[in-house]
Amino acid sequence: MWLLLFIFINNGQYEKTEIQEVYYTEEECKNRGRYANSIGIPENLILTCIKLKGVTEANAKKLH
């Protein structure tokens, strides 16, 4: 399982991290990150995909 994270920087300092979406493959996660970059993201935002080890399946209700 892969998490697409938004990392927010404020005045050069770490502010917060948000999990935006969850993917089952690294390729899906990176494709979504590339798409977000292509439409433009704020300078103070870093996108990254990280592997969530030990989790192979998730069933949850989307909150937003």
C-alpha angles and dihedrals in degrees: 000000000000130000123210104215131195111207114196121209122194119192090341093308130109110258108171146324126229129191104226103178142354124227134184095218134044090229093058091049094049092045090055090047091051090049091052090050091050093057092044134262129207118270091242093059127088121193121205140160120223130185116241101212122214096022118104101162137025130187115188142139113255109241100202 
